[in-house]
Amino acid sequence: MTLLQVMPADDGANVLLRTEDITEIAAELAPYGIRLERWATVPLDGDAGQDEVLAAYASEVERLKAEGPYPLVDVARMVPNDTDPEWPAKAEAARAKFLDEHTHDEDEIRFFVEGGGCFYLRFGDKVYAVVCTAGDLMSVPAGTTHWFDMGTRPYFCAIRFFQEEDGWVAGFTGSEIASRIPTLDELLAPVAG
């Protein structure tokens, strides 16, 4: 389920908008240069490697690279591994890396092949939490203040597009805003009632 929840930056409990309508979500994000679109998903084996994933989405990847410039493409995957006693610590460390508000000098583009995560985008006094799931392509323009939450039990496979070899370099803002806004797990928790 793709989801948008808009909240005041100083009060994450106050929901201004919550929708699962992909057309409405894309329209809400478009004024900020955020691109959200759906690609058809391709069934893949659970252990498909980078080459298999990129081959399955070759035409879409080439189209987006040409629109770029995004000459560098890779695949990032996190899958829970309950047989590895170190998995919880690894998952927590990976999640923590992205939870602080930051910007990048280049666009951040992700296509979710499977699983999902949440981009939090701050524009002025509002935060736009965008939960992306399999089939979602999200493009965040360079300089956009944001953070990302993969949840306490990360599960995703994503194709990432870069302009430069060192494309994922974060400029952290030092803000603690992420601590005032619902996490991915909280956004997706069933509503009591």
N, C-alpha and C positions, 0 to 999 in steps of 0.2 A: 504494500500500500504506500503510494507516494502521498506525502502529507506536508502541508504548510501550516505553521502556527506562528502568528505575529503577536509580539508582546512588547510592552514598554521596556526599555533597557533597564529601568530601575525597579521593575516589578514583574518578574517572570510569572507570577501567579495570575496576573490580569491578562486574559486572552482577548485580543482585539479581533482576531480572525483565525478560524481553524477550518481547513477544507482539504478534501481528498480529490477534488476536481482538477485534473492535470491542466486543463485549459485555463481555469481560473488562476491556478498557481503560476503558470507561465506568464499570464497577463500581469499579475501582481509583481513579478520579478523583472519583467522586461524593461521598465523605466530605469532600472539600475544597471542595465547591460548584462544581466544574468540570463544565460541561455539554459532552458530546460526543455528537453525533448525526449520522446520515447522511440527506442529502436526495438525491432522484433528480436526476441531472444532466440538463441540457438541451443538445443540440447547438447550438453557436453558431459563427458565422464567427470566424476567428482575429483579425480586427480589429474585433470587435463593441465598440461604445462603451458608455459608462455607461448610456445610456437603453435600449439593446437588452438588456444584461445584467439590469438591474432589471426590465424588462418580462417577461423570460423566467422570472424567479423572483418575480413580483409577489405571488402568494398566500402563499408562504412568508415573504417580507419583511414583508408586512402583518400576518401572524400574529405574527411575532416583535416587530414594532414595538408591537403591541397588548399583548403581554406585558410590555413594557418598563418604564419609558418609554424608548424609543429613537427619538425623532422624526427624527433625522438619519441618513441612509444615503448612502454613496457607494461607488464601485468603485475599487480600486487595482489596477494592472496593471504587471507587469514581464516583458518578453519579451526574450531575448537578441537583439542586433542586431549581427551580425558585420560589417556594412557600415559601421558607425559606428566610427571609430578611437578615439573617446572612450568607447565602451560599457564596456570593462573598468574604467575609472576611475569611471564613473557607478555601475556595479554595486557596486564595492567601497565607495564612499561610502554608497550606500543601505543596504548590508548592515551597515556599521559603526554606523549610527545606532541599530540595535536590539540589538546584541550585548552591551551592558553590562546587568547586572542592574538592574531598576527596578520600580516600582509605578505604578499610576494611581489617581486619585480616582474613576474610574468603571469599569464593566465593560468589558473588551476582548472584542468579539465579531467573529468572522470566519467567513465561509462561503467555502470554496474552490471556485470555479467551474471552475478548471483549474489545473494545476501543483500546487505545495505549498510547505511550509516546516515548521519545527519550533519549537514552543513548549517552553521549558524552565521548569519550575515548581519552586521550592524550597520544601519543607515540612520544617522542622526540619533534620535531618541527612541528608535525601535529596533528590535531584533526579529529577524525572519528565520525561523527554524525550518529547514527543508529536509525532510526525511526522504532519502533516495533509496529505491529498491531495484531489483533486477529489471533491466530494460531502460533505466533512466540514464540520460546523459546530462551532466551538469557542468556548466562552464562559468567560472567565477573570474571576472576581469582582474588584471594586475592592479594592485593597490587597494583592493576591496578588503575592509577589515572583517575578519571572520575567524572561526575555529571549527573543528570537526570532532564529532564523537562517534566512535564505533561501538559503543556500549560496553557493558561489563563482560559480555561473552561475544567477542568480535567474530563475525562471520561475513566475509565478503570476498569477491573476486572482482577486481576493477582494472580496466584498461586506462592507463594514465598517459597523457600527452604533454610533451615538454618542448620548449623553444631552445633551451640550453642544456648542456650536460649536467650542470648542477642546479637543475630547475626547481627542486624543492628546498629553497633557502627561505627561512621564515624571518621576518622582521617583527619580533614580539613587541606588543604595545605596552606591556606591564600592567594592563588593566586586569582586575579580578572579576570582570563582568560575568564570565562563564559560571562562576560560583553562585550567581543570583538567578540563573535561568535554568529551567528544567532540563535534565539530561535526556539522552535518547531513550533510556529505559523508562524514565518518568513520562516522557511524551507518549510512549506506546503502551503504558500500563492501562489496564481496563479501568474505566471510570466507575467508582462506587456509586451505587444508587439503588 
